[in-house]
Amino acid sequence: MTLLAAPAALSDPCTKDRFEGADYIVCTIDPAASDLRLFWQDSAGAPYRNFAKLADAVETEGRTLSFAINGGMYRTDFSPLGLFVQNGKELRPADTTTIDKPAGGVPNFYKKPNGVFFLGAAGAGILTTDAFTRDRPSVRFATQSGPMLVIGGALHPALIPGSTDRTRRSGVGVCEQGRVRFAISEGNVNFHDFARLFRDHLACPNALFLDGGNGAGIYAPAQQRNDMSWHGGYGPMLGLVE
């Protein structure tokens, strides 16, 4: 993590929060009034891999990156694992693979239902992958990840209260009045507690896991945060441009 000086002119969508003994950073964005985008590759087709390179690229537009977070799971070449839509163009198709194993043997992305976070003319949304591929809403940006955390106000049925599977986690929820809330844990939490953060504390009826462990990171200059992934970088990234 590299500490940054907070640019005074930028807004700060992020705040420190605490829920049931665990610390989080929560960032709230109104997509109807903000330029929230999904990123992956630079102009030469190479993955950005870190927030600093993304911030530099945004600066060449005469704009500023005021917030970013890892935007979903990715392969060893930093390409998105599953659906990726950027500026209305589908660069990677949805992954609808089903793995027929006990839940403990299924990678997080494939714990059904997984889902899609998207931004379109009607605002932000989160749908299960099955619902998204069936309904095919018109979107400008979309990223697939999994598992879903909250589905129509209900927790994902595979999440276990008191689970010892604890790590840093990041996720996104679509909440009241269409606002988007991103959350990243400061310490290790299990899936059940993380999902309850979105449903019971942040009032998000739908929420999606983005990634955990070394794949979870945030860029928030006003919070002096510029996280690095020890996988060698991130794949998709969601960023707020001002």
Secondary structure, 3 states (H helix, E strand, C coil): CCCCCCCCCCCCCEEEEEECCEEEEEEEECCCCCEEEEECECCCCCECCCHHHHHHHHHCCCCCEEEEEECCCECCCCCECCCEEECCEEEECCCCCCCCCCHHHCCHHHCCCCEEEEEECCEEEEEEHHHHHHHCCCCCEEEEECCEEEECCEECCCCCCCCCCCECEEEEEECHHHCEEEEEECCCECHHHHHHHHHHHCCCCEEEEEEEHHHCCEEEHHHCEECCCCCCCCCCEEEEEC
